[in-house]
Amino acid sequence: MVGSDVQLRCIYPEKNSFDLNDLYVYWQISMAGKGNVDSVVTYHLSGNSSASHGDNHYKDRARLSLDSMKQGDFSLHLRNVTPQDEQKFNCLVFRKSLELKKILEVAVTLHVAANYSMPVVSGPSQDEELTFTCTSTNGYPRPNVYWINKTDNSVLDSALQNNTVSLNARGLYDVVSVLRIGRTPHVNVGCCIENVLLHQNLTSGQTETFTGTKDSITEDPVDGSPSGKHQQVFSVLAVLAVIVLLALATGWLCRSRCPPKSQTGAQVARPKLALAEHV
């Protein structure tokens, strides 16, 4: 795992004791793109009281145990593993007393891995299509990305997604996956990040559930959404209808209970006014 310490084993098959002054020990890796040129990770030479480093990348990180080498254990101890350490390491041991005869050669391939962060899904966007975005960071090696229909746990067609995988400053992978699907009344999707080396599958914990039609897709409609506005309009109209009915009912009651005005009284009043004007 990235950041951990490992031991690459290189042990002489027979029980034996060795004189450090009679040994030449090399740990090296092949340089990518440079043919057969090898880069020395660390080494021990006859007459040296300690091991040395040939590659600065491994300085203060790679070491050999002098006490262990006396017992035939030439294992490499590597600290703080990085993605760049994913290499094929070769252990070579020679004896000076045997005219530098090679007595041991071991190849060890180091595989490096790092856990991805839990994928996070955001979206969807309110475009002609539903667009979901999944992000996960700081993993190794390069991941596989799947989108899942959580309704029946089926894997969605990979043609619907667009993945962008990039190396960050730590040499680890960041991934962004964009899923585009047509509008449907009900959508429940999840994003899965697979780390093949660790046999690990991480699925987004957040469930994205949306309902709606082609013209409107909402998540639990609230005030301010189209459905909420319609409900407000209907409420106002209902209140106005009640007020109008109350007004009509009040007018009808008044007309039925109030006595009509006397026509005779009106006719008597007219002559009185006329006499007053004559005088």
GUFIDO-5090 format. One record per residue (C-alpha): x, y, z. Coordinates in steps of 0.2 Angstrom, whole numbers, plus 2048, in hexadecimal, padded with zeros to 3 digits. Layout:
[[X, Y, Z]]
...
END
This chain:
[[800, 800, 800]]
[[806, 812, 7FC]]
[[80E, 819, 80C]]
[[812, 808, 814]]
[[822, 7FF, 817]]
[[826, 7EF, 80D]]
[[834, 7E2, 80D]]
[[839, 7DA, 7FD]]
[[840, 7C9, 801]]
[[850, 7C2, 7FA]]
[[856, 7B4, 805]]
[[864, 7A7, 802]]
[[85C, 796, 800]]
[[868, 78D, 80B]]
[[86D, 790, 81D]]
[[87D, 799, 81D]]
[[887, 7A7, 825]]
[[890, 7B4, 81B]]
[[89E, 7C0, 81D]]
[[898, 7D2, 818]]
[[8AA, 7D5, 812]]
[[8A7, 7C7, 805]]
[[897, 7CD, 7FE]]
[[891, 7D9, 7F0]]
[[87E, 7DB, 7F2]]
[[874, 7E6, 7E5]]
[[862, 7EA, 7E4]]
[[85D, 7F2, 7D4]]
[[84F, 7F6, 7C8]]
[[84E, 7F7, 7B5]]
[[84B, 809, 7AF]]
[[83C, 80B, 7A4]]
[[83F, 810, 793]]
[[852, 80E, 794]]
[[854, 7FD, 78E]]
[[85F, 7F2, 799]]
[[866, 800, 7A4]]
[[863, 7FC, 7B6]]
[[861, 808, 7C4]]
[[869, 803, 7D5]]
[[85D, 805, 7E4]]
[[86A, 801, 7F1]]
[[879, 7F6, 7F3]]
[[886, 7EF, 7FF]]
[[899, 7ED, 7F9]]
[[8A6, 7E2, 801]]
[[8AF, 7EC, 80E]]
[[8A1, 7F9, 811]]
[[89A, 7FA, 822]]
[[889, 800, 81C]]
[[87E, 7FF, 80C]]
[[87D, 80E, 800]]
[[870, 814, 7F4]]
[[872, 816, 7E1]]
[[861, 81F, 7DD]]
[[85C, 82F, 7E6]]
[[84A, 829, 7E5]]
[[84E, 81C, 7F2]]
[[85A, 826, 7FD]]
[[855, 824, 80F]]
[[847, 818, 80A]]
[[850, 808, 805]]
[[85C, 7FE, 810]]
[[864, 7ED, 813]]
[[866, 7E5, 824]]
[[879, 7E1, 827]]
[[874, 7D5, 835]]
[[868, 7CC, 82A]]
[[874, 7CB, 81C]]
[[880, 7C1, 827]]
[[872, 7B4, 828]]
[[86F, 7B4, 815]]
[[860, 7C0, 816]]
[[863, 7CD, 808]]
[[851, 7D4, 809]]
[[84E, 7E6, 804]]
[[844, 7F1, 811]]
[[83B, 7FF, 808]]
[[832, 80D, 812]]
[[824, 818, 80D]]
[[81F, 810, 7FD]]
[[81A, 81B, 7EE]]
[[811, 817, 7DD]]
[[822, 819, 7D5]]
[[828, 80A, 7DE]]
[[81E, 7FE, 7D4]]
[[82D, 7F6, 7CC]]
[[835, 7E5, 7C9]]
[[844, 7E5, 7D6]]
[[853, 7D9, 7D3]]
[[85D, 7D3, 7E2]]
[[86F, 7CE, 7DD]]
[[87C, 7C6, 7E9]]
[[88E, 7C3, 7E4]]
[[89D, 7BB, 7EF]]
[[8AE, 7C3, 7ED]]
[[8B6, 7B3, 7F3]]
[[8AF, 7AA, 7E4]]
[[8B5, 7B6, 7D7]]
[[8A5, 7C0, 7D8]]
[[89B, 7B1, 7D4]]
[[888, 7B5, 7D5]]
[[881, 7AA, 7E3]]
[[86F, 7B1, 7E3]]
[[863, 7BA, 7D8]]
[[851, 7BE, 7DC]]
[[844, 7C8, 7D3]]
[[836, 7D0, 7DD]]
[[828, 7DA, 7D5]]
[[820, 7E7, 7E0]]
[[80E, 7EC, 7DD]]
[[808, 7FC, 7E5]]
[[7F6, 800, 7EA]]
[[7EC, 80E, 7F2]]
[[7DA, 80F, 7F8]]
[[7CF, 81B, 7EE]]
[[7C4, 827, 7F7]]
[[7B1, 823, 7F9]]
[[7A9, 828, 7E8]]
[[79E, 837, 7E9]]
[[790, 83A, 7DD]]
[[788, 84B, 7D9]]
[[77A, 850, 7CD]]
[[770, 84F, 7C3]]
[[771, 85F, 7B9]]
[[761, 866, 7B2]]
[[765, 864, 79F]]
[[75D, 85A, 791]]
[[766, 84B, 799]]
[[769, 846, 7AB]]
[[77C, 849, 7AF]]
[[784, 841, 7BE]]
[[796, 843, 7C4]]
[[7A0, 837, 7CE]]
[[7B1, 83B, 7D6]]
[[7BE, 831, 7E0]]
[[7D0, 835, 7E4]]
[[7E1, 82F, 7EA]]
[[7E0, 81D, 7E4]]
[[7EC, 811, 7DB]]
[[7ED, 808, 7CF]]
[[7E2, 80F, 7C1]]
[[7CF, 80B, 7C5]]
[[7C1, 804, 7BC]]
[[7B1, 80E, 7BE]]
[[79F, 808, 7BC]]
[[78E, 810, 7BE]]
[[780, 805, 7C6]]
[[76E, 806, 7C5]]
[[76A, 804, 7D7]]
[[758, 7FF, 7D4]]
[[75D, 7EE, 7CE]]
[[770, 7EF, 7D0]]
[[774, 7ED, 7BE]]
[[783, 7F5, 7B6]]
[[77F, 804, 7AA]]
[[786, 804, 798]]
[[798, 80B, 799]]
[[794, 815, 789]]
[[78A, 820, 794]]
[[799, 826, 79F]]
[[7A8, 830, 79B]]
[[7B7, 82D, 7A7]]
[[7C6, 839, 7AA]]
[[7D4, 831, 7B4]]
[[7E4, 83B, 7B9]]
[[7F3, 83A, 7C3]]
[[7F5, 846, 7D1]]
[[804, 84E, 7DA]]
[[806, 83E, 7E5]]
[[806, 833, 7D6]]
[[7F5, 82C, 7DA]]
[[7E6, 82C, 7CF]]
[[7D7, 837, 7D0]]
[[7C7, 832, 7C6]]
[[7B8, 83C, 7C0]]
[[7AA, 833, 7B7]]
[[79B, 83B, 7AF]]
[[78B, 832, 7AB]]
[[77E, 838, 79F]]
[[76D, 830, 79D]]
[[75D, 835, 796]]
[[74F, 83C, 7A2]]
[[744, 82E, 7AA]]
[[737, 82F, 7B7]]
[[742, 827, 7C4]]
[[755, 826, 7C5]]
[[75F, 81D, 7D3]]
[[772, 81C, 7CE]]
[[782, 818, 7D7]]
[[795, 819, 7D2]]
[[7A1, 80B, 7D5]]
[[7B4, 80C, 7D6]]
[[7BD, 7FC, 7D4]]
[[7CF, 7F9, 7DA]]
[[7D4, 7E9, 7D2]]
[[7E4, 7E7, 7DB]]
[[7DC, 7E9, 7EC]]
[[7CC, 7DF, 7E7]]
[[7C2, 7EE, 7ED]]
[[7B2, 7F5, 7E6]]
[[7AC, 806, 7EE]]
[[79A, 80C, 7EA]]
[[794, 81D, 7ED]]
[[78A, 81D, 7FD]]
[[77F, 82C, 7F8]]
[[76F, 825, 7EE]]
[[76A, 831, 7E1]]
[[757, 830, 7DE]]
[[74D, 83C, 7D3]]
[[73B, 83C, 7CC]]
[[733, 846, 7BF]]
[[72F, 847, 7AC]]
[[739, 84D, 79D]]
[[733, 85F, 7A1]]
[[736, 85F, 7B4]]
[[741, 854, 7BF]]
[[740, 858, 7D1]]
[[747, 850, 7E1]]
[[739, 850, 7EF]]
[[730, 860, 7E8]]
[[730, 86E, 7F4]]
[[72A, 880, 7F3]]
[[732, 889, 7E4]]
[[731, 87A, 7D9]]
[[724, 879, 7CB]]
[[719, 86D, 7D5]]
[[71A, 879, 7E5]]
[[715, 888, 7DA]]
[[706, 87F, 7D3]]
[[700, 87A, 7E5]]
[[701, 88D, 7EA]]
[[6F7, 893, 7DB]]
[[6E9, 886, 7DF]]
[[6E9, 88B, 7F2]]
[[6E7, 89D, 7ED]]
[[6D8, 899, 7E1]]
[[6D0, 88E, 7EE]]
[[6D0, 89D, 7FB]]
[[6C9, 8A9, 7EE]]
[[6BB, 89D, 7EA]]
[[6B6, 89B, 7FC]]
[[6B6, 8AE, 7FE]]
[[6AA, 8B0, 7EF]]
[[69F, 8A3, 7F5]]
[[69E, 8AB, 807]]
[[69A, 8BC, 7FF]]
[[68C, 8B4, 7F4]]
[[685, 8AB, 803]]
[[685, 8BB, 80D]]
[[67B, 8C5, 800]]
[[66E, 8B8, 7FE]]
[[66B, 8B8, 811]]
[[669, 8CB, 811]]
[[65C, 8CB, 803]]
[[652, 8BD, 80B]]
[[651, 8C5, 81C]]
[[650, 8D8, 819]]
[[63E, 8DE, 816]]
[[63B, 8E7, 805]]
[[638, 8FA, 806]]
[[626, 901, 806]]
[[620, 908, 7F5]]
[[612, 912, 7FE]]
[[61D, 91B, 809]]
[[627, 921, 7F9]]
[[617, 927, 7F0]]
[[611, 931, 800]]
[[622, 93A, 801]]
[[622, 941, 7F0]]
[[612, 94C, 7F2]]
[[619, 953, 802]]
[[628, 959, 7F9]]
[[61E, 960, 7EB]]
[[613, 96A, 7F7]]
[[622, 971, 800]]
[[628, 978, 7F0]]
[[618, 980, 7EB]]
[[617, 98A, 7FB]]
END
